[in-house]
């Protein structure tokens, strides 16, 4: 069954408290360091730049172009993660459905 296949893998809820808190702190500090580096990079790029996209052309401060790119990248990353989880869930449901059908077929075969 599904439980047998998950054997050896722990979800976030099943992981030991110490491991969860360490991973949580690691993510927190990684996020803080990443945000600090991004802020430093943005502050160092305050000059004007010409942005060309398709047939549009803008003169904007580079910091705004970088912030916009970072936001679009974050949105794209979240959407990719959302659709990946959605397809994994669909695959798990299909696998569970196949297992149930096999179990029903085995029960019918044993009754005969």
N, C-alpha and C positions, 0 to 999 in steps of 0.2 A: 504494500500500500504506500501512500504518500509518506507516512511516518517512517517507514523503513528506508525510503530514499533520502529523507532528510537526516538520517542518522549520521552523526559526526559533524553536522553543521548546526551552529547555534544562531538563533535570531537575537536581535538586540535585547529583547525581554528576557531571554534565557541565559544570556551571558552573565558571568559573575559580576557583582557590583563593582569590584576593584577594576576589572577590565573595562567596564562601561565608563567609569569615571575617568580612567586614564585616556581612553579614546576620545571622550568628550572634551577633556582638557587639551588634548593634542589638536583636535579640530578647532577649538576656540583660539588657541595661540597661533595656529596656522592661519586662521582667518584674520586675526589681528595683524599678523606680520604681512599678509598679503594686502590688506587694506592700507597699511602704513606705506608699503612700497608703491602701491598704486597712487596714493595721495602725493608722495614725494615725486613720482614720475610726472603726475599731472601739474604740480606746481612748477616744475622745471620747464614746462612747455606752454608758456603763456603767449607766445608770439602769434601773429595772424598767419593763416594759411588758406590757400585756395582749395576748396573741396569740389571735385567733379564727380557727379553720379548720374549715370545715363546721360540725359541731355540738360541736366541742371548744373548750375555753377554757383558756388557760394564763397564768400570771403568771411571766415569766422575765426575766432581764436581757436588755436589748436586744442586747448584744454576742453572746449565744448565738443569738438569732434571726437576726442578720445573718450570723454564721458559717455557720449552717445554710442560709440562703438562698444564700450564696456557693457552698457545696459543691453544693447542688442545681443551681444555675446552671451550674457547671463540668461536672457530670455530664451535664446536658441538652445542653450545647455539644459534649461529646465524643461523645454518642450521635448527634447530628445530623451531625457530621463523619463518623462511622463509616458511617452509612447513606448519606450522600451519596457517599462513596468507593466503597461497595459497589455503588451503582446505576451509577456511572460505569464501574466495572470490568465490570459486566454488559453495559453498552452497548458497551464496547470489545470484549468477547468476541463479542457478536452481530455487530458490524461486521466483525470479523476472520473470523467464520464466513461472512458474506455475501460477503466478498472471495474467500475460498477457493472458495466455490461458483461465483462468477463465473469464476475462473481455470480451474476444472475444466470448466465449460461451454465456455469459449473453447478449451481443449485438445481437447475432444471435437469441437468444430466444425471445428478445424483438421485433425484426423485424417480427417474425411470428405472 
